[in-house]
């Protein structure tokens, strides 16, 4: 029984080190958020300028009399792009397989970061 008490007394400093390590991990993980993805970070006001044309078309349609635009006009507008209101606005900025061939996945970015940290090439 004395051996068990002796072993516990030796582990007491280790317990404090584990608590300190856990607390520091929590502190640093909250103080320095993840450096998640190194891709383009948009400006807060960018979305507003992109949506002005869409908003103008929406207002135009809402001012029309009931029954307007007719089915033919609606189909013509919808066939121009994504849908009736958006048309082809920002269609070149949409992510799709044809323009995302050189995109880097999150997994690849993590592997590259891990290789940098560990020093492996």
Secondary structure, 3 states (H helix, E strand, C coil): CHHHHHHHHHHHHHHHHHHHHHHHHHHHHHHCCCCCCCCCCCCCCHHHHHHHHHHHHHHHHHHCCCCCCCHHHHHHHHHCCCCCCCCCCCHHHCCCHHHCCCCCCHHHHHHHHHHHHHCCC
